[in-house]
Amino acid sequence: MVDGRILKDRAAGGVMRILTITAVLVVVVMAAGLVIKSMPLLESRPLGGLLFSSEWKPLRGEFGFLPFLAGTLWVTAIAIILALPVSLLTAIYLTEYAKPRVRKYVFPMLDILAGLPSVIYGVWGVLLIVPFTGYTLLAGGIVLGVMILPLLVSLLVEIFSTVPDALSEASTSLGATRWQGIKRVVLRKTFPGIVASVVLAVSRALGETIAVLMVCGNLPRVPQSLTDAGYPLPALIANNYGEMLSLPLYEAALMFAALILFTVILLFNVTSRVILYRVEKKFAL
């Protein structure tokens, strides 16, 4: 007779296997649904013409997605460039220099900022950022950078906290200053985790909609500088879905925009996982 504990263990393993397969199937079903809904556009237009054309004139049946791809990449890059150094130095201060009393007040504030709806960040951007920058990619990057800052700081604090105190104390006992210990011990030990945190932040930034929509200007034109207006893919979908869907191929075009965003995030995460695996392997040596 089979032991009851073995049956429970097998049942738990079976349930977890089913849930894992379900999670994978959800992604596959989402991708398949977007492909099917995009087929009317893909069957009538060459893929290269859709991705590399800058003409967006739905009334004439012209659907060029290059301005939206460029806007998405510009805003995301600006946000990461602004947020990563600030969040990295903040996390180092909180874990290595700050007193417990400071951490007691800062951590709840980070949680509050991380939980704020994106529309609040959008309103803040319209009131405080747009008057100085205009409705531009720079405004969108600043607002998005502020949005992902609490997430990055929280992740990096958790990662830095996993470094044993004995390692830092050992470097100090050998004559290294605290900052030298941070550079040569803490940052080196946690570098794979830092990479993973940046990947998560970029994935969040790529899909952000409302806040970016409110401050970027939403002009379907390939931007040439930070002070140009932009139109990221999430803003295109949120701004137009439900309107003008009576136009031929318009719904398929918006579904294709969602498919592009889905594909970009998927490829970015897969590539980042490969890089992260190699980094972890290198640092494990």
N, C-alpha and C positions, 0 to 999 in steps of 0.2 A: 504494500500500500504506500502511495506517495505521501510524503510528509506535507502537512498543511502549509508550512513555511515555504517549501519549494513551489507549491502551487501559487501562493501569493507572489513569490518572486517572479515566476513565469508570467503571471497575469500583469504585474506591474511593467515588466519588460515589454509585453505585447501592447499594452496601452501606450507606453512611450513611443514604441515603434510606429503605431498608427498615427499618433499626434505629429511625429516627425514627418511622416509621409504626407500627412494632410497639409502641413506647413509648406512643404515643397510643391505640392499640387496647387496650392493657392497661387503661388508665384507663376506657375506654368499656365494656369487658367487665366490669370490676369494678362499675361503676355499674349496668349492665344486670342483672348477677347479683343485686345487692342489691335492685333494684326487683322483680325476679321473685319472689324469696324473701319480699318484704314484701307482695306483692299480696293474700294471704288476709286480712291485717289491714286493708289499705287499702280492700278491697272491702266489708268489713263495718263499718267505722267511718269517719265523716267526718274529713278531714284536720285541720280546725280543732279538733275535739274531741280528737284525739290530741296535738296540739302545745300546746294551751292548757288542757288539763285537768290537775289536780294529783292526781287519783285513780289510784293504782297498786295495784290489787287483782286480780292475775292469776287467782285462784281464782274471782272473780266475773266475769271477762272484762272488767275495767276497766283500760285501758292509757293513763294520762295521762303524757306525757313532759315536762311543764313542770318538775317538780322536778329532773330530770336535765339539762335544758338550762340551767336557772338555776345548778345546781351547777357545770357545766362552765365557764360564763362567769365566775362568781365566782372560781373557783380560778385560771383563766388570767389574769384581770385582776389579782388580787393578786400572782401570780408576776411578771408584767411590771412592775408598779409597784415592787416590791421590787428586782428584778434589774437593771432598766435603768439607774437612776442609779449603782448600785455598779459595774456593768460598764463604764459610760461613763467614770467617773472613774478606774477601775483601768486601762483601756486608755490613757487620756491620760497617766497617770503612767508607765506602762511605755514608751510611745513618746517622751515628751517630757522626762521628768525622771529616770527610773531609770538607774542605771549598768549597763553591760554585764554585770557580775557578778551583779546582781540579776536581770536578764532570764534569765541562764543557768540560774538555779534555779527561777524562777517559771514559765517556759514548760513545762518537763517536768511540773511539778505540775498545771498546767491540763490538759495532755493526759491525765494519770492520772485526774483528776476527771471529765473528759468521757467517759472510757472505762469508768467504773465501772457495773456493772449497776444498774438502777433499784431492785431489791429492797434493795440496800445502803443507798440513800438512804431507802427506806421504813423499814428497821430503825433507822437513825439518827434518823429523825423520831419513831418510836415511843419510843425511849429518851430523847431529849433535848428534843424539841419538845412532844410530847403531854402530858408531866407539867405543863407550864406553861399550855398552851392547851386541853387536852382534844382529843377527836377532833372537830375542827371544820374549817370552810373555811379559817380562818387557818392552821392546821397544814398543810393541803394546799398552800396558797399559798406558805408559807415553804419547804417541802420542794421544791416544783416550782421556785420561784425559785432555790434553791441548785443544782438540777439543771441549769437552763439557763444559769446564770452562766458556767461555763467556756466554753460555746459562744459566748455573746455576747462575752465578753472576747476570745477568739481571733479572731472575725470582725472586731471593731472594731480590734484591733491590726493585722491585715492591711490593713484599709481605711485607717487613719491612716498606715501605713507607705508608702502609695502617694503621699502628698503630697510633692512635691519640697522638699528642704531650702532651695532658693533662695527659695521663697515665704515661708517663715518668716523667713529671714535678711533678706529685703527689708523685711518689716514691722518687724523689730527695728531695721534701719538708719534707718527713718523715725521712730523714737522710741517705738514700741510696746513694752510689757512682754511677757514671754513668755506670760502668761495672756491678754493682749489679742490677741496673735498667734494663740493657739489658738482663741479665740472667733471672731475675724474672718476667719481664714484656714483653719485646719485643719477646724474644725467646719462652716464654710460650704462648703468644697470637698468635704467627704465626706458632706454631709447625705443625698444620695440613697442612698449606701451604708449609712448608719445606718438609714434606713427599711427597706431590704432586709434588713438583719440582724434587725431587730425582727420583720419578717414571718416570717422563717425560725424565729425563737425562738418566736413565737406558734403557728406550725404544729406545732412540736415539743411545746409545752405542751398544746395541745388534744388530742393523741392519747396523752398519757402515761397509763399504766394502773396498774401494780403499786404504785408508791410512793404515788400518790394514794389508791388503794384501801385502803392500810394505815393511813392517818391521818385520813381525812375523816369517818369515822363511818358512812357508807353508809346514811343514813336518807332514804327517799323522800318528802321534804317540801320545799316551796319555802322556801329559807332567807331569813331577814329581816335577819340581821346576820352579821358575821365570826365570831362565837362560836357560830353554829348549825352543826349537822352538815350535811353535804352528800353528794350522790351523783352524781358526774359520769358522763357517758355511757360512757366507756371502762371505768370500774369496774363499771357495770351489766352490760356485755357479758361482761367477764372473770369476774365473780362468779357469773353465772347460766348461762352457756352450758354445756350438757351436763347441767344439772340441770332438773328439772321440765319437760322438753320434751314430756312426754306430755300436758301441758295444752293444750287447744285454743288456737290462735293464739299460743302463747308463743314458739315459734321464730320465727314471723313478726314478733312484737313486737321480739325481739332483733335481727333482721335490719333492721328499720325503725330501731332505735336506731343501728345501724352506718351506715345510709343517711343519717340525720340528721347524724351526725358527718362523714361523707364530704362531704355537701353544704355544711355550715358551713365546713369547711376549704377546699373548692373556691371558694365564694363569697368567702371572706376573701382568698384568694390572688388571685383575679381582680380584686377591688376594689382590693387593695393594688398590683397591677401598674398599674392605671389611675392611681392616685394617684402612684405612683413615676414613671410616664411624664411626668405633668404637672410633678412636682417637678424631674425632670431637665431638662425643657424650660425651666422657669423659671430654673434655676441655670445653664443653658448660655448664657443671654442676657447 
